[in-house]
Amino acid sequence: MQTLQRILDGLMRRYKERVPDVDKVISAMIAEGLIRRDDEIENDHIAFRTIGVPELGIASLEKIFLHHGYIRKEYYHFAEKKLDAYWYAPPHPSLPRIFISELRVKDLSDEAQRIILSYTSEVKTDPVPALDLDDAAVVDHFLHSGLWRLPSLEDFRTLAAESEYASWAIYNRYYLNHFTISVHNLPEGYNDIRQFNDFLERKGLVLNDSGGKFKESPDGLLLQSSTVAGMIGADFAGGENQRISGSYVEFAERRVLPEFAHLSPGEISRVHRREGFEAANANRIFESTYSSQTNKHS
C-alpha cells in the first residue's frame, strides 16, 4: 500500500500546484478552525477523464489501480455527454474512491473522430502493461506525461464546439480532474453541503450551479457540489497560448444509511454511509470545466 500511497501523493502534489482553488479552500478551512492540517481532510474520491479508443480509455488506465487493489464497481452511462464511467472501491477505507470516465468517441461527428484519432493513433499499444506498476515514480511520471503530441488550438476549438469533455481530455490527458473533500466528517455547522457551500461562497469561491449549487441523489443520501474550474494558460502546437479550463475541487456529503440511523456519531464509520455515485449528480459535476460555468469567473 506504500507504493499506492506514493502514487496518490504524486497526483495530489501536481494537482495542488495547478489548481489554486485547492489551496484557497484548504487555507480557508484551517483559518476557520475546521482542520489543523490538510492531511486531516478525508478525500472522498479522485477522478480521471479518458478517451475511448483502442489501447487507451478506461480499460488501459484502470489496470494501474486494479493492480494496487482497487475493485471495479458500478457502471454509469451519460447519453447526453457521450460518456461511460466506472467507480472503483479502494483496498483500504483511508484511501479515496476512484471515478474513471471515458469519451464514447464513436458517438461523435466524423470530424471530431478524425481529430481525436489523429492524436490518439500515435499510441500503438496499451502503454500500461509496459510500466513497472510497483515503481511509484514510474507510474507518477506516466500519469503526468503526454501520450500524444500537443494539440493545435484549431483542433481544440473544433472539439470544444462539440464536446468540451473531448477538448479537455485531448489537452490534459490523464491529468487529475478533481479531488473531493468529505463534508460529513467536518465540525457541526459545516458538515452538511448547504452549510459548507455557504462557507465557500463567503470565502469567495465560485460554485458550479448547473442543476443547483448542490446535486442530490434521489434517495437523498448523496449530496455533491464543486467549484468552477479555474482558467489556466495553455500552450498549443502552433505556439499559440490561450486560457482554458483546468481542474476543480468537489465536495461530498454521504449521509448515514437508514438502517444505521440509531448509531451515535462516534460509532459511525465509512461503511455506515451511502456508497457509490449517482449518474444525475455526476452529469452536472462534469460541467465544472464547461464554458457555461467557467465564464462565471471574472
C-alpha positions in Angstrom: 0.0 0.0 0.0 3.0 2.3 0.4 3.5 2.4 -3.4 -0.1 3.2 -4.0 0.0 6.0 -1.4 3.1 7.5 -3.1 1.2 7.4 -6.5 -1.8 9.1 -4.9 0.5 11.7 -3.2 2.2 12.4 -6.6 -1.2 13.0 -8.2 -2.3 15.4 -5.4 1.0 17.3 -5.3 0.9 18.2 -9.0 -2.9 18.8 -8.9 -2.4 21.3 -6.0 0.3 23.1 -7.9 -2.0 23.7 -10.8 -5.4 24.3 -9.1 -5.3 27.5 -7.0 -8.7 26.8 -5.5 -7.3 23.8 -3.6 -5.0 25.9 -1.5 -7.8 28.6 -1.2 -10.3 26.0 0.1 -7.8 24.3 2.5 -6.4 27.7 3.8 -10.0 28.8 4.5 -10.8 25.6 6.3 -7.7 26.0 8.5 -8.4 29.7 9.2 -11.9 28.8 10.2 -10.7 26.1 12.6 -12.3 23.2 10.7 -9.0 21.4 10.3 -5.5 22.0 11.6 -3.6 20.5 8.6 -4.5 19.5 5.1 -3.9 15.8 5.8 -6.9 15.8 8.1 -9.2 16.1 5.1 -10.9 12.9 4.1 -10.6 12.6 0.3 -13.9 11.1 -0.8 -12.7 10.3 -4.4 -10.5 11.4 -7.2 -11.5 11.4 -10.9 -9.9 10.9 -14.3 -11.1 11.6 -17.8 -10.1 9.3 -20.7 -10.7 8.9 -24.4 -12.4 5.6 -25.5 -10.2 4.4 -28.3 -8.3 1.1 -28.7 -5.2 0.8 -26.4 -6.4 3.7 -24.2 -9.5 4.7 -22.2 -10.8 3.0 -19.0 -9.6 -0.5 -20.0 -6.0 0.8 -20.0 -6.0 3.3 -17.1 -7.8 1.1 -14.7 -5.0 -1.5 -14.8 -2.9 0.7 -12.6 -5.4 0.9 -9.8 -6.7 -2.7 -10.1 -3.0 -3.8 -9.7 -2.9 -1.9 -6.4 -6.1 -3.5 -5.0 -8.9 -1.3 -6.2 -12.1 -3.1 -7.2 -14.3 -2.1 -10.1 -17.8 -1.3 -9.1 -20.9 0.1 -10.8 -21.1 1.2 -14.5 -22.6 4.6 -15.5 -23.7 5.9 -18.9 -24.1 9.5 -19.8 -26.0 9.6 -23.1 -26.2 13.4 -23.4 -22.4 13.9 -22.8 -21.5 10.7 -24.7 -19.6 9.2 -21.8 -19.2 5.9 -19.9 -17.8 5.5 -16.4 -17.0 3.2 -13.6 -16.1 3.8 -10.0 -13.5 1.8 -8.0 -13.5 0.9 -4.3 -10.2 1.3 -2.6 -8.3 -1.5 -0.8 -8.4 0.4 2.5 -11.1 2.8 3.8 -8.5 5.5 4.4 -7.9 5.8 0.6 -10.1 7.7 -1.9 -12.5 6.0 -4.2 -11.7 6.5 -7.9 -14.0 7.5 -10.7 -12.9 7.0 -14.3 -14.9 8.3 -17.2 -14.4 7.7 -20.9 -15.5 9.6 -24.0 -17.6 7.5 -26.4 -15.6 8.6 -29.5 -17.7 6.7 -32.0 -20.8 8.7 -30.9 -19.2 11.9 -32.0 -19.3 13.5 -35.5 -16.9 12.3 -38.2 -14.9 15.5 -37.9 -14.4 15.2 -34.2 -13.5 11.5 -34.5 -10.9 12.4 -37.2 -9.3 15.0 -35.0 -9.2 12.8 -31.9 -7.8 9.8 -33.8 -5.1 11.9 -35.4 -3.7 12.3 -31.9 -4.6 9.0 -30.2 -3.4 6.8 -33.1 0.1 7.8 -32.1 -0.4 5.3 -29.3 0.1 1.9 -31.0 -0.1 -0.3 -27.9 -1.6 -0.1 -24.5 1.1 1.8 -22.5 0.3 0.5 -19.0 1.5 -3.2 -19.3 4.9 -1.9 -20.2 5.1 0.0 -16.9 6.6 -1.3 -13.6 3.4 -0.7 -11.6 5.3 -1.3 -8.4 7.5 1.7 -9.0 5.7 4.8 -7.8 8.0 7.2 -9.6 7.4 5.4 -12.9 3.6 5.5 -12.5 3.7 9.1 -11.4 5.7 10.1 -14.4 3.3 8.2 -16.7 0.2 9.9 -15.3 1.8 13.3 -15.9 3.2 12.7 -19.3 1.8 13.4 -22.8 0.6 10.3 -24.6 0.3 12.1 -27.9 1.6 15.4 -29.5 0.4 18.8 -28.2 -2.9 19.7 -29.9 -3.3 22.7 -32.1 -5.6 25.5 -30.9 -7.8 25.0 -34.0 -8.3 21.3 -33.2 -9.0 22.2 -29.5 -11.7 24.7 -30.5 -13.3 22.4 -33.0 -13.6 19.7 -30.4 -14.8 22.1 -27.7 -17.7 23.2 -30.0 -19.0 19.7 -30.0 -17.7 18.2 -26.7 -16.0 20.2 -24.0 -15.1 16.9 -22.3 -13.2 15.9 -25.6 -11.3 19.2 -25.8 -10.4 19.0 -22.0 -9.1 15.4 -22.4 -7.2 15.9 -25.6 -5.2 18.7 -23.9 -4.9 17.5 -20.3 -4.5 13.7 -20.9 -4.6 11.8 -17.6 -4.2 14.9 -15.5 -6.2 14.6 -12.3 -9.6 16.2 -12.9 -10.6 16.7 -9.3 -10.3 15.6 -5.7 -13.2 15.6 -3.3 -13.5 16.8 0.3 -15.8 14.7 2.5 -18.0 17.3 4.2 -19.9 15.0 6.6 -16.9 14.5 8.9 -16.4 18.2 9.5 -17.4 20.0 12.7 -21.0 20.9 13.4 -22.2 23.8 11.4 -20.1 22.9 8.4 -20.9 19.2 8.0 -23.8 19.4 5.5 -23.4 20.5 1.9 -25.6 23.6 2.2 -23.7 25.0 5.2 -20.4 24.2 3.5 -21.4 25.8 0.3 -22.4 29.0 2.2 -18.9 28.9 3.9 -17.2 28.5 0.5 -19.1 31.4 -1.1 -18.3 33.7 1.9 -14.6 32.9 1.2 -15.0 34.0 -2.5 -15.2 30.6 -4.2 -17.4 30.3 -7.3 -19.6 27.2 -7.3 -20.9 25.2 -10.2 -24.7 25.9 -10.3 -25.7 23.6 -13.1 -28.7 21.8 -11.6 -28.4 23.9 -8.4 -25.4 24.6 -6.2 -25.6 21.1 -4.8 -26.7 18.0 -6.5 -28.8 15.4 -4.6 -29.3 11.7 -5.3 -33.0 10.5 -5.4 -32.6 8.7 -2.1 -31.4 12.0 -0.5 -28.2 10.3 0.8 -25.5 11.6 -1.5 -25.1 15.4 -2.0 -22.3 16.9 -4.0 -21.1 20.4 -5.1 -18.0 21.7 -6.7 -16.1 24.8 -7.6 -16.0 26.1 -11.1 -12.6 25.1 -12.7 -10.1 28.0 -12.8 -8.7 29.1 -16.1 -5.1 28.2 -16.8 -2.7 29.3 -19.5 -2.3 26.6 -22.2 0.4 26.4 -24.9 -0.7 24.9 -28.2 1.2 23.3 -31.0 1.4 26.4 -33.2 2.9 28.5 -30.4 -0.5 30.0 -29.5 -1.4 30.4 -25.9 -5.0 30.5 -24.6 -6.6 30.3 -21.2 -8.6 27.1 -20.9 -10.4 25.4 -18.0 -8.2 23.5 -15.6 -9.3 21.3 -12.8 -11.6 21.9 -9.8 -12.5 20.8 -6.3 -15.5 18.8 -5.4 -17.3 18.4 -2.1 -19.4 15.4 -1.0 -21.8 14.7 1.9 -22.6 11.0 2.3 -25.4 10.6 4.8 -25.9 7.7 7.2 -28.0 4.8 5.7 -31.4 4.4 7.3 -30.6 1.1 8.9 -27.8 2.7 10.9 -29.7 5.8 12.0 -29.7 4.5 15.6 -25.9 4.8 15.8 -24.3 7.6 17.8 -21.9 10.0 15.8 -18.9 8.3 17.5 -19.9 4.9 16.2 -20.4 5.9 12.5 -17.7 5.0 10.0 -17.5 4.8 6.2 -19.4 1.5 6.0 -22.5 3.1 7.6 -22.8 5.8 4.9 -24.2 6.0 1.4 -21.7 4.4 -1.0 -21.2 4.7 -4.7 -22.2 7.5 -7.0 -25.2 9.0 -8.7 -25.3 9.4 -12.5 -27.5 12.5 -12.4 -25.2 14.2 -9.9 -22.1 13.4 -11.9 -23.7 14.6 -15.1 -23.9 18.1 -13.7 -20.5 18.0 -11.9 -18.8 17.2 -15.3 -19.9 20.8 -16.3 -17.4 22.3 -13.8 -14.9 22.6 -16.6 -17.5 23.7 -19.2 -17.6 27.3 -20.5 -21.2 27.6 -19.3 -19.7 27.5 -15.8 -16.1 28.8 -16.3 -17.3 32.1 -17.8 -18.6 33.0 -14.3 -15.0 33.8 -13.4 -14.4 37.5 -13.9 
